[in-house]
Amino acid sequence: MFPDETSCREEHIYIARKKKGTNMKTEFSNRLGKLRREKGLSQRAAATQFGISQALLSHYENGAREPKFEFVLEACEYYKVSADYLLGRKKERRTEAEVLSEKIGGIIKSLDELQKELIK
């Protein structure tokens, strides 16, 4: 089923996707278009931002073409989402580091408030 060099993690992801019926290509296309519309951009305006033609962006959004890795990274940066989100692997838009940073910020704030209460 899998070549020997395929890691267990890749195999696990493949099996999970097959069970869910999720198609990463479709998710990428849907999310790319959704993010563009949320920003209120036309395909032409977004394509200009990425330095590609409107036709190529349209192909990405309708699933006719698959983007290069560099485009995926650029789109993640531009729309401020994680690659896992854009590729349909996770529902959370932010990176794990951003989520963790927010949680740490909340903990620090709580500790500061607690310290102020103890000093009173």
Buried (B, 14 or more C-beta within 10 A) or exposed (E): EEEEEEEEEEEEEEEEBEEEEEEBEEBBBBBBBEBBEEEEBEBEEBBBBBEBEBEBBBBBBEBEBEBEEEBBEBBBEBBEBBBBBBBBBBEEBBBEEBEEEEEEEEEEEEEEEEEEEEEE
